[in-house]
Every structure is written in C-alpha cells, then in structure tokens.
C-alpha cells in the first residue's frame, strides 16, 4: 500500500543518512560514502584535483580529465571529432584524409 511504501522510503533515507550515503547539501543519494565525498568536493566545493596534460584545463574528477584528454590529444594531432546521438563512442575523422580522392 502507499502507506507502507512511504514508511519504507522514510526508513531508507534515515538509514542512508546514518551511513553517510546522502549529500548533506542537496540530499542526493549515493551508493557509497566515498561517492558522497567526491560529489561534495567537486559539485559543491568546486575543487579541481587534476588538469589536462595538453591544454591545462582543470577537472574535479580524474575520469573527467581522462575523457577530456583523449579528445584534446586527437584535436592537437589535427583530427576532427564528430559526436553522434547520445552514444559515448566518438567518431574520429582525420582532416588529412579529406583531400584524398576516392
């Protein structure tokens, strides 16, 4: 019933808060206490922990920097990156191949 669902949700939030799985600022839930710490530091405190080796842009998470560096390195090598749809995959097209006749 709706009442039991509401009670179980309240219990979940109480237990999650005791285990520090909820952000104390925006009340977003996380799977681990470490994820809460990363979230607070990067989203709310705006801390930058690493920067791109190629352009120097700063990032709050190493994974964001790594994703950026892949694109940045290709751009510096003269490649064009084309993103299609919502996929994480990148289509890389060489600007050097544009002049080749088929």
C-alpha positions in Angstrom: 0.0 0.0 0.0 1.0 3.6 -0.3 1.5 4.0 3.5 3.9 1.1 3.7 5.8 2.4 0.7 6.1 5.8 2.3 7.3 4.3 5.6 9.9 2.1 3.9 11.2 5.1 1.9 11.5 7.1 5.1 13.4 4.3 6.7 15.7 4.0 3.7 16.5 7.7 3.9 17.1 7.5 7.7 19.4 4.5 7.2 21.2 6.1 4.2 21.8 9.3 6.1 23.2 7.4 9.1 25.6 5.6 6.7 26.5 9.0 5.1 25.1 7.9 1.7 23.2 11.2 1.2 24.7 14.5 0.3 24.1 16.9 3.3 23.8 19.8 0.9 21.5 18.7 -1.9 20.1 15.4 -0.4 21.2 13.3 -3.4 21.6 9.6 -2.7 24.8 7.7 -3.5 26.0 4.1 -3.4 28.9 4.7 -1.1 30.3 7.2 1.4 33.3 7.8 -0.9 30.9 8.8 -3.8 29.3 11.4 -1.4 32.8 12.9 -0.6 33.7 13.1 -4.3 30.3 14.7 -5.1 30.6 17.3 -2.3 34.1 18.2 -3.3 33.5 18.5 -7.0 29.9 19.8 -7.2 29.5 22.0 -4.0 33.1 22.9 -3.1 34.2 23.2 -6.8 37.6 21.6 -6.0 39.8 20.7 -9.0 42.1 17.7 -8.4 43.8 17.3 -11.8 44.4 19.1 -15.1 44.8 18.2 -18.7 48.4 17.5 -19.8 47.7 19.1 -23.2 45.7 22.3 -22.5 45.8 22.7 -18.7 42.0 22.7 -18.2 41.2 21.7 -14.6 38.8 18.9 -13.5 37.2 17.8 -10.3 37.5 14.1 -11.1 40.2 12.1 -12.8 37.7 10.3 -15.0 36.5 13.6 -16.4 40.1 14.6 -17.1 40.9 11.3 -18.8 37.9 11.6 -21.1 38.8 15.2 -22.0 42.5 14.3 -22.6 41.5 11.7 -25.2 39.7 14.3 -27.2 42.2 17.0 -26.6 45.1 14.9 -27.8 43.3 14.0 -31.0 42.4 17.6 -31.7 46.1 18.6 -31.2 47.1 16.0 -33.8 44.7 17.6 -36.3 41.8 15.2 -36.1 38.1 16.2 -36.0 35.8 14.6 -33.5 32.2 14.1 -34.5 29.7 13.1 -31.9 26.5 11.4 -32.9 23.4 10.9 -30.7 23.7 10.0 -27.1 26.4 7.4 -27.5 29.7 7.7 -25.6 31.5 6.5 -28.7 33.4 9.1 -30.7 33.8 9.0 -34.5 37.2 10.4 -35.3 37.7 11.7 -38.8 41.2 12.8 -40.0 41.3 16.2 -41.5 44.3 14.9 -43.6 42.1 12.4 -45.4 39.6 15.0 -46.7 41.9 15.8 -49.6 42.3 12.1 -50.7 40.2 11.4 -53.9 38.2 8.2 -53.9 
